[in-house]
Amino acid sequence: MTQNDETWLNLECRFLDYNGFKFGEAGIFLRAFPLCHHPSHEQVRKDLVERGQKFRNLAGSHVRHCEGSAFFMNKGKAFKVNINSRVGVDAAFFHEMQPNYSRPSLRDIGVKDKDGISVIDIGAMLMEDREREKEKMRGDGVDAQKLSEADLLVSCPILCCFSFKDKMFLECAVSALRDVDWSPESFDCLKIPSETKTILLSLAKTRLGMIPTVPFDDVIDGKGQGFNILLNGPPGVGKTFTVEATSEYFKLPLYSISVGELVVNHGDSNALEQ
């Protein structure tokens, strides 16, 4: 393209993304240069492919620990958040709970060469409905196991997550996610009667489907199959630790809610009952 007697190139770049249902290409405009011109292009390529493999393996629902910087979008602007928390990685749930959250739409993966460069129809890019087409999700996506090295090379560097500590939906860097260091042995340190431990574990295993049981009929749709346990006692006897140790034992994340979050009007004693 020529403007003011100067010739320049406008690059429309694409990267592999996952929206909770399928893999595909998402578009973005970036200032870029060929990877081969990077002074450490071989190491960069290796790191990018490894990150792409990690991105692919985190498709679906997972629990990871994120330490570093994350962000969320609000009115087209990115807001940075420092995070050190266990997170749920689940793009489908992210979009279900945040239906108005703006992220690039996906296209089917096109033909690429060995460097991950797509063959682009320049004529199609100039069509009047180009912007409208960018918002459509076309095709059925790509099988995760059929992704090539070129696809992994240009995979998305972030994942849609939910922070259990910060209680926020965030986009976290793939490189900042690691396996959770669970502490199942903490349940053995719990100073409560062994009979109570057995009952607690049995109830939890039944609710989690780890023990075969008679299916419970949900007589009123959406009103049944709940499970609540009330731990009563003075401060310092281990109520909170009991819950935390049980969570660690089953290697499941804990979502805690304080009384202040439950009671909107602190002067209304009936708010908790509601």
C-alpha positions as CSV (number, residue, x, y, z in Angstrom):
1,M,0.0,0.0,0.0
2,T,1.3,3.5,-0.8
3,Q,0.5,6.6,1.1
4,N,2.4,10.0,0.9
5,D,4.9,8.4,-1.5
6,E,5.8,5.8,1.1
7,T,5.2,2.1,0.6
8,W,4.3,0.1,3.7
9,L,2.8,-3.3,4.6
10,N,-0.2,-3.9,6.7
11,L,-0.1,-7.3,8.4
12,E,-3.2,-9.1,9.7
13,C,-1.8,-11.7,12.1
14,R,-3.6,-14.8,13.4
15,F,-3.1,-17.0,16.3
16,L,-4.5,-20.3,17.5
17,D,-7.2,-19.8,20.2
18,Y,-9.8,-21.9,22.1
19,N,-13.2,-20.6,23.0
20,G,-14.3,-23.6,25.2
21,F,-15.8,-25.5,22.3
22,K,-13.3,-25.6,19.4
23,F,-9.8,-24.6,18.3
24,G,-9.5,-22.0,15.6
25,E,-7.8,-18.8,14.4
26,A,-8.3,-15.4,15.9
27,G,-7.2,-12.2,14.2
28,I,-5.2,-9.4,15.7
29,F,-3.1,-6.5,14.3
30,L,0.5,-6.5,15.5
31,R,3.8,-4.9,14.7
32,A,5.9,-7.9,13.8
33,F,9.0,-9.1,12.0
34,P,9.9,-12.5,10.6
35,L,11.0,-15.0,13.2
36,C,14.1,-15.9,11.3
37,H,15.5,-12.4,12.0
38,H,15.4,-12.9,15.8
39,P,18.9,-13.4,17.2
40,S,17.7,-16.4,19.2
41,H,15.1,-17.6,16.7
42,E,15.7,-21.3,17.4
43,Q,15.2,-21.0,21.1
44,V,12.2,-18.7,20.7
45,R,10.6,-21.2,18.3
46,K,11.2,-24.0,20.8
47,D,9.7,-22.0,23.6
48,L,6.7,-21.0,21.6
49,V,6.0,-24.6,20.5
50,E,6.2,-25.8,24.1
51,R,3.8,-23.1,25.2
52,G,1.5,-24.1,22.4
53,Q,1.5,-27.7,23.6
54,K,0.7,-26.5,27.1
55,F,-2.1,-24.3,25.7
56,R,-3.5,-27.3,23.8
57,N,-3.3,-29.6,26.9
58,L,-5.3,-27.1,29.0
59,A,-8.3,-27.2,26.7
60,G,-11.4,-28.1,28.7
61,S,-11.7,-27.8,32.5
62,H,-8.6,-27.8,34.7
63,V,-7.3,-26.4,38.0
64,R,-3.9,-24.7,38.1
65,H,-1.9,-22.2,40.2
66,C,-1.2,-18.8,38.6
67,E,1.5,-16.5,39.9
68,G,2.3,-13.3,38.1
69,S,0.2,-10.8,36.1
70,A,-3.2,-11.3,34.7
71,F,-5.7,-8.9,33.2
72,F,-9.4,-8.4,32.3
73,M,-11.0,-6.3,29.6
74,N,-13.5,-3.6,30.4
75,K,-14.9,-1.3,27.8
76,G,-12.2,-2.1,25.4
77,K,-9.4,-1.5,27.9
78,A,-7.1,-4.0,29.6
79,F,-6.7,-3.8,33.4
80,K,-3.7,-5.5,35.0
81,V,-4.1,-7.6,38.1
82,N,-1.3,-9.2,40.2
83,I,-2.3,-12.7,41.1
84,N,-1.1,-15.6,43.2
85,S,-4.0,-18.0,43.4
86,R,-5.4,-21.2,42.3
87,V,-7.5,-20.8,39.2
88,G,-10.0,-22.7,37.2
89,V,-9.1,-22.9,33.5
90,D,-12.4,-23.3,31.6
91,A,-13.0,-21.2,28.5
92,A,-16.6,-22.4,28.1
93,F,-17.6,-21.5,31.6
94,F,-15.8,-18.2,31.3
95,H,-17.9,-17.2,28.3
96,E,-21.1,-18.6,29.8
97,M,-20.7,-16.4,32.9
98,Q,-19.3,-13.5,30.9
99,P,-21.5,-13.4,27.8
100,N,-20.6,-9.8,26.9
101,Y,-16.9,-10.2,27.3
102,S,-15.1,-9.2,24.1
103,R,-12.5,-11.5,22.7
104,P,-11.4,-12.2,19.0
105,S,-13.7,-14.6,17.2
106,L,-12.4,-17.8,15.7
107,R,-12.0,-19.0,12.1
108,D,-11.0,-22.4,10.8
109,I,-7.3,-22.9,10.4
110,G,-6.1,-22.2,6.9
111,V,-3.2,-23.6,4.9
112,K,0.2,-22.8,6.4
113,D,3.8,-23.3,5.4
114,K,6.5,-24.7,7.8
115,D,6.9,-21.3,9.5
116,G,3.2,-21.0,10.4
117,I,2.4,-18.4,7.7
118,S,-1.2,-18.6,6.4
119,V,-2.0,-18.2,2.8
120,I,-4.3,-15.1,2.7
121,D,-6.7,-14.1,-0.1
122,I,-5.9,-10.4,-0.4
123,G,-9.0,-9.9,-2.5
124,A,-11.2,-11.2,0.3
125,M,-9.6,-8.9,2.8
126,L,-10.8,-5.9,0.8
127,M,-14.5,-7.0,0.7
128,E,-17.0,-4.7,2.3
129,D,-18.3,-7.4,4.6
130,R,-14.8,-8.2,5.9
131,E,-15.5,-6.8,9.4
132,R,-18.8,-8.6,9.5
133,E,-17.1,-11.9,8.6
134,K,-14.5,-11.5,11.3
135,E,-17.2,-11.7,13.9
136,K,-18.6,-15.0,12.7
137,M,-17.4,-18.4,14.1
138,R,-17.1,-20.5,11.0
139,G,-16.7,-24.3,10.7
140,D,-16.4,-26.9,13.3
141,G,-12.9,-26.1,14.6
142,V,-9.9,-28.4,14.6
143,D,-9.2,-31.6,16.5
144,A,-6.7,-30.8,19.3
145,Q,-4.6,-33.9,18.5
146,K,-4.3,-32.8,14.8
147,L,-2.7,-29.5,15.5
148,S,0.6,-29.1,13.7
149,E,3.8,-27.6,15.0
150,A,3.0,-24.5,12.9
151,D,-0.3,-24.2,14.7
152,L,1.3,-24.6,18.1
153,L,3.9,-22.0,17.2
154,V,1.2,-19.3,16.9
155,S,-1.1,-20.4,19.7
156,C,-2.7,-17.9,22.1
157,P,-0.4,-16.9,25.0
158,I,-3.3,-16.5,27.4
159,L,-6.2,-18.6,28.8
160,C,-9.6,-17.7,30.2
161,C,-9.5,-18.4,34.0
162,F,-11.4,-17.8,37.2
163,S,-9.4,-16.9,40.3
164,F,-10.8,-18.6,43.5
165,K,-8.9,-16.3,45.7
166,D,-9.7,-13.0,44.0
167,K,-13.1,-14.2,42.8
168,M,-12.6,-12.7,39.4
169,F,-12.7,-13.9,35.8
170,L,-9.3,-13.2,34.3
171,E,-7.1,-13.9,31.4
172,C,-3.9,-15.5,32.6
173,A,-0.6,-16.1,30.8
174,V,-0.1,-19.7,29.8
175,S,3.5,-19.5,31.0
176,A,2.3,-18.3,34.5
177,L,0.2,-21.5,35.0
178,R,1.6,-24.5,36.8
179,D,0.4,-27.6,38.5
180,V,-1.2,-27.1,42.0
181,D,0.9,-28.2,45.0
182,W,-1.8,-30.1,46.9
183,S,-1.4,-31.1,50.5
184,P,-3.6,-34.1,51.0
185,E,-1.6,-35.1,54.1
186,S,-3.1,-32.1,55.9
187,F,-6.2,-34.1,56.5
188,D,-4.2,-36.4,58.8
189,C,-3.2,-33.4,60.9
190,L,-6.8,-32.6,61.5
191,K,-7.5,-32.9,65.3
192,I,-11.1,-34.2,65.2
193,P,-12.4,-37.6,66.2
194,S,-11.7,-40.4,63.7
195,E,-15.4,-41.2,63.5
196,T,-16.1,-37.6,62.4
197,K,-13.4,-37.8,59.8
198,T,-14.9,-41.0,58.4
199,I,-18.4,-39.6,58.2
200,L,-17.1,-36.4,56.6
201,L,-15.1,-38.3,54.0
202,S,-18.0,-40.7,53.3
203,L,-20.5,-37.9,52.8
204,A,-18.1,-36.0,50.5
205,K,-17.2,-39.1,48.4
206,T,-20.9,-39.8,48.0
207,R,-21.6,-36.3,46.8
208,L,-18.7,-36.4,44.5
209,G,-19.8,-39.7,43.0
210,M,-16.9,-41.7,44.3
211,I,-19.1,-44.1,46.1
212,P,-21.9,-46.0,44.2
213,T,-25.3,-44.9,45.6
214,V,-29.0,-44.8,44.6
215,P,-29.6,-41.9,42.3
216,F,-31.5,-39.0,43.9
217,D,-34.5,-37.8,42.0
218,D,-34.6,-34.0,41.6
219,V,-38.3,-33.7,42.3
220,I,-38.3,-30.0,41.6
221,D,-36.0,-29.1,38.8
222,G,-33.0,-27.2,40.1
223,K,-34.0,-27.5,43.8
224,G,-32.4,-30.8,44.7
225,Q,-29.1,-32.6,45.0
226,G,-27.6,-30.0,47.3
227,F,-25.2,-30.8,50.1
228,N,-24.6,-28.6,53.1
229,I,-22.7,-29.3,56.3
230,L,-22.7,-26.9,59.3
231,L,-19.6,-26.9,61.5
232,N,-20.3,-25.3,64.8
233,G,-17.9,-24.3,67.6
234,P,-16.0,-21.4,69.1
235,P,-13.1,-19.7,67.3
236,G,-9.9,-21.6,67.0
237,V,-11.2,-25.2,67.2
238,G,-10.5,-25.9,63.5
239,K,-13.7,-25.3,61.6
240,T,-12.0,-23.5,58.7
241,F,-9.1,-25.9,58.7
242,T,-11.5,-28.8,58.5
243,V,-12.9,-27.4,55.2
244,E,-9.5,-26.5,53.9
245,A,-8.0,-30.0,54.7
246,T,-11.0,-31.7,53.1
247,S,-10.4,-29.7,49.9
248,E,-6.7,-30.6,49.9
249,Y,-7.6,-34.3,50.5
250,F,-9.7,-34.5,47.4
251,K,-7.5,-32.1,45.4
252,L,-10.3,-29.9,44.6
253,P,-10.3,-26.0,44.7
254,L,-12.0,-24.3,47.6
255,Y,-14.3,-21.3,46.9
256,S,-14.8,-19.4,50.2
257,I,-17.4,-16.8,50.9
258,S,-17.3,-14.6,53.9
259,V,-20.3,-13.4,55.9
260,G,-19.8,-9.9,54.6
261,E,-20.2,-11.2,51.0
262,L,-23.4,-13.0,52.0
263,V,-25.1,-10.2,53.9
264,V,-25.7,-7.3,51.6
265,N,-27.5,-5.3,54.3
266,H,-25.4,-5.8,57.4
267,G,-28.3,-4.6,59.6
268,D,-30.7,-7.4,58.3
269,S,-30.3,-10.5,60.4
270,N,-32.6,-12.4,58.0
271,A,-30.3,-12.0,55.0
272,L,-28.3,-15.1,55.8
273,E,-31.5,-17.2,56.1
274,Q,-32.6,-16.0,52.7
